[in-house]
Amino acid sequence: MVNTEIFNELVQGGHTDRESGKYIWLPQIPEWQNGNTYFEDFDWLKLDNIFIFGRLGGNAFYAWSKETNEVFYCDEVGAGTAVFYAPDLSAALFRMVVEFAAGLYDPLCSDEEKEEMDEDEADEYISESEAVGMLKCYLLVFGKYWKSEWREIIENMINKGIACGDAFIYPDAAYGFFNDYFPQNRMNTVLDLNK
């Protein structure tokens, strides 16, 4: 499937709408975005050839190239550049889930550790059982877009649980997956968004 088909299925399934009851939260995409309307104030950016599908606080966003389907991440709109993130939306979703499982964005902890925390501290952590529930949800919704070996990787994480202190997988191992499955000659590609 191409990016637009995947994204349209996610929209139609209610997975990008916070009010739907089927919303899928990813740490890297606190807000799904349906196109480039957010950037009215940045009319100097060249956005005709990209489709913005997720944004973070400030002006950071994820988008795919309409020409290549490659996904790029832009954390500084003012610089007018974005960096390669994944070969397509399917791979980007896989990368986001693996990065979540590696604890790169939100701290993970055991259920027991979370029970011992005060309420304020507990709000900052995702417990193992909560994280396993999220991984199952990601697998259910995104898994049909993934290669079978990617599904197996997530299934193994679900079955093993937190295996290395405060994550399902070490960050180095996570990046090993990306080295195995993503084109290395594209990993440092920069997309110029300036007109």
N, C-alpha and C positions, 0 to 999 in steps of 0.2 A: 504494500500500500504506500501511496505517496503521502507526504506530510499533510496536505489539505484534507485528504480522506480521513486520516487518523484524527486530525484536529476536529473536523466536522462531526465525527462519531462521538468524540469526547464532549463536544458542546451539546449534541442531541441527547446524549445520555445523562445530561445534567451535571457532569463531572467538573465543569469549569464555573458553575454557578453556586455561590455560597449558600443561597437560599433553597437549593433543590433538595437537600437531604442526601444527595449522592455526590456532593462536592469532594474532590480529591485535593488534599493539601500536600504540597511538597515544600520543604524548607527553601528551596531555590526559587520557587514561584509562589510567593504569598498571594499574588493576584494574577489570575489568568487574564490575558489581554486578547481581544479579537480584532487584530489589525493595528493600524498606525495612528489612530485618532488621538492618542495621548500626547503626541508631540507637536501640537499646534504651535507652541512657543519656539519650536526648533525648526522653523521653516527653511533654514539653511542646510539642514541635513538631507541627504539623498536617500529617501526611504521608498522610492518607487519599486526597487528590486528586492525588498525584504518584506517579510510578514512578521510582525511582533506578536508573540503568543504568550509571553509572560513577563511580568515586571516585578522589580523589588522596590524597596524604598528609594527615594530620590529618583534619579533618572536611569538607573540600571535596568537592563532588559535582556531577554532572550528573543532571538528572531531567526527565521530561516531565510536563506537566499531563494528567491523564486526561480532563479536560473539553475542552481545546483542542488537544492534541497538541503544543503549543509546548514547546520545550526551554529549560530555565533552568539557570543555573550558580550555585551557592552556595559562596562561599569562606569565609564566616563563619557557621557554624551558630549561634553564640551570638547573632548579631543577628537570627536568625529570618527572614531575607529571602534571596531569590534574584533574579538579574537575567536578563532575556531573553537567550537565546543564538542561537536559530534557530527558524524557524516549525514545524519538525518534525524527526524523527530523521534523515531523509534529508538535509535541509539542514544539520543539525548535523554529520553525518559529512563532508559536503563542506567545511564551514567548518574542521573540524579538520584535514583533509588540506591545504587551502590554507594554513592557519596553519603547519603543519609545513613545507611547501614554502617559506614565507617565512622560515624559520629563527627563528620566534618562541619556540620552546621548547627546541630542541636545536641547538647550533651545527653548521653544515654547512661542508664544505671540499672542495677538489678532491682527487682520488685522490693526486696528486703531493704535495700538502701533507701529507696524512695519512701517507704513506710516510716523510716526513722527520721526523715527530714521534717523541718517545720514547713508550714504551708507555703511561705514565700519561696523558700529554696526548692521545694517540690515542684512548684510551678515552672521552674527553669529546666527541669529534667523530664525526659521521656523514659518511662520504666520499660523493662524488658518485655513484659506482657503487652504494654501499649505499642511498643515498636514492632513486635511480632504481628499484632493485629494490623498495623499499618502496612507491613511487608506483604501480608496476605491480601490486603485490599489492592496494593499496587500490582501484585501478581495477577489477581483476578481481572483487573481493569486493563492494565498495560500488557500483560503477558501474551495476549493474542497477537501483539505487534512485534514480539521479540523472537529472536532465534531460539531454538530449543535449548542450546547450551546456556543462554542467558537465563532462561526460566529455571534451569537446573541449579544455577548459581544461587538464585534467590530462594529456591526451595531448600537448598542445603543450609542457607542462613537461617531460615525459619525453623528447620529441624534441629539445628545445633544451638540456636539461641546466642546470647552474648558469650563469645568464646575467647575474647582477648581483653579482659578487664572492663572496658567501657564501650565496646563496639562489637559488632558481629564479624568484622573483618578489619585487619590492619590497613591503614591508608596506603601503605606501600603495595599491599596485595591488590587493593582496589585499583590503583593506577597500573598495576600489572595487567589487569583485565583490559584496560583501555589501550595499553600498548599492544596487546594481542589482537584486539578486535577493531581498532580504529586505524585509519591510514596514517602512518607516522610522518609521511611527507606533507600532511596537511595540519599537523598539530600546532604549528606556530604561525599559521596563516592569519593575516590581518585583513579585515574587510574595511575599506575606506568608505565612510558614510558622508563625506564632504561632497558638496556639489562642485 
